[in-house]
Amino acid sequence: MVKNKRYTPPSARGSTETRNAPRTPGQDPSQRVERAQQHGGGDRLHTNTQYSQQGGRGGGQHLRCGGHFQDPASHQPFGGPVKYQAHGYYGHGAPRQRGTPQPYHDGRRSGSHGRGVPATPSVTLPELHQAPQLQNQVPVLTPSPPETGSSSLHVEMNTRQVQLQFQQLDIPGQSSSRQGIQSAPSSTKSVRFPVRPGKGTFGSRCIVKANHFSAELPDKDLHQYDVSITPDIPSRGVNRAIIGQLVTLYRHSLLGGRLPAYDGRKSLYTAGPLPFTSRTLNIVLQDEDDKLGGVQVAQRREKHFTVVIKFAARADLHHLAMFLAGKQPDAPQEAIQVLDIVLRELPTARYSPVARSFYSPNLGRRQQLGDGLESWRGFYQSIRPTQMGLSLNIDMSSTAFIEPLPVIDFVAQLLNRNVSVRPLSDADRVKIKKALRGVKVEVTHRGNMRRKYRIFGLTSQATRELTFPIDDHGTVKTVLKYFQETYGFNIQHTTLPCLQVGNQQRPNFLPMEVCKIVEGQRYSKRLNEKQITALLKVTCQHPQQRELDILQTVNHNAYHEDPYAREFGIRIDERLASVEARVLPPPRLKYHDSGREKDVLPRIGLWNMRNKKMVNGGRVKEWICINFARNVQDGAARSFCRQLADMCEISGMDFSKEPLLPPLCTRPEHVERALKAHYQDAMSALKPLGRELDLLIAILPDNNGSLYGNLKRICETDLGLVSQCCLAKHVFKTTQQYLANVALKINVKVGGRNTVLVDALSRRIPLVSDRPTIIFGADVTHPHPGEDSSPSIAAVVASQDWPEVTKYAGLVSAQTRRQELIQDLFKVWQDPQRGTVNGGMVRELLLSFHRSTGQKPQRIIFYRDGVSEGQFYQVLLYELDAIRKACASLESNYQPPVTFVVVQKRHHTRLFANNHNDQRSVDPKSGNILPGTVVDSKICHPTEFDFYLCSHAGIQGTSRPAHYHVLWDENNFTADGLQTLTNNLCYTYARCTRSVSIVPPAYYAHLAAFRARFYMEPDTSDGGSVASGATTSRAPAGARCGRAAGNAAVKPLPDLKENVKRVMFYC
């Protein structure tokens, strides 16, 4: 008998649970749900545009002026034409310098990593270099060649040529001394984030309520003690049980009456000193895996532990008080962490803790999500330093848990069929194994004994085929016979495999029908679309109802009765914080002069395309259509395409009525063959005429699986063709609103503009209109939980027009899994023929801006999405350094001032109207606060430059304001300046006629990163891949592979075609 097939009856030995339990990496599904509301996959539409068919054809013609600069080597034009005639004048003088205080720590901003992102110790944070330090040579950041698989702008010029071109473009008013550039920090110890430049005053004032509750700072003397438990237990739950038993036994004796708070790992905190500085105690726990009833309780096994408690330090509350008063630049992280642990102690004992949230089936009705999952309601809790002092942030939350079902029932739900009807297929086995791996079950065939086990696999044989040896002579017994003789239990589902529990060296085999899933296990793997939809319905709450639920939660938690809060002297106000806010006015938007309405002032974050034409209509003269939906007939496809062409023409595009070729009908599984064949047929007709194919319209089945991603990958990385996908259901039920939204997306994909800020054209945007300014957006998307082999995808977009700042080119790059720092912002490598070669996404986008406008950027505004507070220092040090090196590689003394702003959506601050019945301050449709509501007081950072901005009109549920935190500001923005710029940009999002919740550059970066995941081959890295990204040229044959952080090879992304990169293909 093979050793791993040996069967040992469960009663013969104890369970192995936590120590060998696999942990699934990833994030809370509730976080994914929150993010899912922002995800725009490819061609998913905002179908809110109101439209009526009016008007005729418009052209979108504008003045052009020369913007050409000669390449010294080739004497060819380097820059493209500028779309608008420049007006006004350039500002002069260097920006003033402003002092910046040291940042605070709140228990999350730790200089390490944010939630869900593991540490990357192999990434070294370089010093931030200034221009004078880079005058003679370009510093090497990553001395590795680029890979052919990067998606980047292809540039075939060496460093010297680029420097010569940039030197021809002097920045007015900017001297070589770089007086306006702030002194750069060299490490986290010297980082000072910008101080708040006063509070904003622009907009109409109002009062809003925030889900922050004032917490009174205790006057107790807080002590920290190190805790050591032997034998070491990785489970926080077991550790808490040990310390709980210790407190029960010794609180009023050895602990001197103190009630300590414990973090579940290595630290214990008390309000005052313990009677000793070091003490060793022995604790006995009864095994929780042996749940026995009645007189058998004495049979429960005992486990012995040795606990050593040693004094470590005192928490500095005076330092914290000084910080909250604005008299101290940095907050003592330890003091805030102690208070957070104290307030988490009681809910941790009552509920199921998940990260910073607590869940329970008793906090709200369970909702089935399908496939054996259910949602539990709960609440998020975190203590934070704010302008009003300490604040307790409370918000409602929901997440997915595994239903506590008999395993047989769980499998039936998972497979959506009766498992006794037919044997399991190989695909069924894989699905069951993936779903049950790591799940804890309890046995049900032994009466009151409910021993628990952790599943690690399934047997390859059916239960009826399994045998195990019963002696040393080779005598075997079947599992069926063993259960019948020992327990009198007749196994019914004999064709199903057994569960493998315990450990892989000596596994137990348990029939599925004798096991039940233990309650309270959070599901941490990826949810499917059906489950996400069901969870969204649970979490979607009207603002007034959410506010009531938050107040009820605070009332239910009864912090005034919490023994730990009372022990430490913490008092929580049970009223929502009232906060001063302002509602910023919407910007006026410019449309083409040939339309009946030449501009529009949005109302409550909305407007429509009625009587308007796109400010720059794109041109689509040659296009084709492929229909992948079997239920869409040729006539329906032709009719739909004709209606869409008419809408594009009405909206201001130059769009041919008929496709170049008749629509092709094919099957989804033939996507690659059909695309390439139809494309070749089209090019055969166009090439003799010197014309190109402009667009593909694809009709997809409503449930299209991998078809959408395959189509985008082939079009954008192989054929060099932009595409617009439409679902079959919209072909059958076509509305003017839907067609108008599709037209908006098509226009920007073929190089047009939908609208422009009036203030941009009239040069009235402070710190943008006065001199050439480039606005970046950057984001990193990480693989879903369970996708261990997938890399992370970084995306950077940058504006390519000035002064309009409406068009954004995008670059993408694969990098080490879970790495948040963007590795390919700037790269340097040695080429055998050309010597030192510079590349990277920032550098290439700067060059692209120069080619598009004829100007080199004299100011950089960088919106960075997806960074948690714990990563602020790392991201700033690494990425600002890369930006400066990219600039210096173009010209030795080229260092335009940089403003670096982090955009955060994954936070739990919610804003509510002070009076839900006041129609002047509430969106009547959704009950949310009005778009443009900005808060920079009371609940914001005590000293640093941050603000909350709700720039969008919520459709359903409670609006989540975006949080903007300025980490670096050499442009010296005022509060009004940055808040107004950010809010106004939110009205320029290309895919719909409504303002959006985060600034469009960050939104576009997220869309580009999301799109790039389709470019990866299915076998993406089981050992890896080569660092790809924005490279300026191809590495020579035989060049070594680039490496990302942690020396893990990352498989490169395929190149985007040049004509695709120049447009907003990701929209």
Salt bridges, closest charged atoms under 4 A:
GLU17 OE2 - LYS440 NZ 2.57
GLU17 OE2 - ARG454 NH2 3.71
ASP28 OD1 - ARG522 NE 3.71
GLU34 OE1 - ARG960 NH1 3.44
ASP43 OD2 - LYS712 NZ 2.93
ASP43 OD1 - LYS745 NZ 3.78
ASP43 OD1 - LYS749 NZ 2.46
ASP106 OD2 - ARG108 NH2 3.88
ASP106 OD2 - ARG384 NH1 3.09
GLU156 OE2 - HIS154 NE2 2.67
GLU216 OE2 - ARG571 NH2 2.69
ASP221 OD2 - HIS223 NE2 3.87
ASP221 OD1 - ARG314 NH2 2.80
ASP287 OD2 - ARG301 NH2 2.41
GLU288 OE2 - ARG300 NH2 3.14
ASP290 OD2 - ARG301 NE 2.80
ASP290 OD1 - ARG451 NE 2.61
ASP316 OD2 - HIS319 ND1 3.78
ASP330 OD1 - HIS319 NE2 3.70
ASP340 OD2 - ARG356 NH1 2.99
GLU345 OE2 - ARG240 NH1 3.82
ASP371 OD1 - LYS530 NZ 3.81
GLU374 OE2 - ARG366 NH1 2.85
ASP395 OD1 - ARG546 NE 3.08
ASP395 OD2 - HIS908 ND1 3.22
ASP395 OD2 - ARG910 NH2 3.63
ASP428 OD2 - ARG417 NH2 2.87
GLU442 OE2 - ARG450 NH1 3.48
GLU485 OE1 - LYS477 NZ 2.82
GLU485 OE2 - LYS481 NZ 3.84
GLU519 OE2 - ARG366 NH2 2.46
GLU547 OE2 - LYS209 NZ 2.76
GLU547 OE1 - HIS916 NE2 2.58
ASP549 OD2 - ARG377 NH2 2.89
GLU561 OE2 - HIS560 NE2 3.51
GLU567 OE1 - ARG251 NH2 3.97
ASP573 OD2 - ARG575 NH2 2.87
GLU574 OE2 - HIS560 ND1 3.17
ASP593 OD1 - LYS590 NZ 2.59
GLU597 OE1 - LYS612 NZ 3.15
ASP599 OD1 - ARG588 NH1 3.07
GLU622 OE2 - ARG691 NE 2.85
ASP646 OD1 - LYS657 NZ 2.56
GLU649 OE2 - ARG57 NE 2.98
ASP654 OD1 - ARG57 NH2 3.03
ASP654 OD2 - ARG619 NE 3.92
ASP654 OD1 - LYS621 NZ 3.38
GLU658 OE2 - ARG642 NE 3.64
GLU669 OE2 - ARG667 NE 2.61
GLU672 OE2 - LYS676 NZ 2.90
GLU716 OE2 - ARG1011 NH1 2.48
ASP718 OD2 - LYS676 NZ 2.95
ASP759 OD1 - ARG764 NH2 2.76
ASP770 OD1 - ARG859 NH1 2.89
ASP779 OD2 - ARG35 NH2 3.45
ASP779 OD2 - HIS1006 ND1 3.06
GLU787 OE2 - ARG526 NH1 2.86
ASP788 OD1 - ARG817 NH2 3.54
ASP801 OD2 - ARG753 NE 2.84
GLU804 OE1 - ARG753 NH2 3.78
GLU820 OE1 - HIS782 NE2 2.79
GLU820 OE2 - ARG864 NH1 2.97
ASP824 OD1 - LYS827 NZ 3.98
ASP831 OD2 - ARG834 NH2 3.89
ASP865 OD2 - ARG35 NH2 3.05
GLU869 OE2 - ARG384 NH2 2.73
GLU879 OE2 - ARG864 NH2 2.80
ASP881 OD2 - LYS885 NZ 2.95
GLU891 OE1 - LYS856 NZ 2.79
ASP918 OD1 - ARG920 NE 3.21
ASP936 OD2 - ARG582 NH2 3.26
GLU944 OE1 - ARG109 NH1 3.31
GLU944 OE2 - HIS941 NE2 3.50
GLU944 OE1 - HIS965 NE2 2.76
ASP946 OD1 - ARG196 NH2 2.62
ASP946 OD2 - HIS963 NE2 2.82
ASP969 OD2 - ARG98 NH2 2.97
GLU970 OE2 - ARG884 NH2 2.14
ASP976 OD1 - ARG582 NH1 3.59
ASP1019 OD1 - LYS1051 NZ 2.94
ASP1055 OD2 - ARG1034 NH1 3.08
GLU1058 OE2 - LYS1061 NZ 2.70
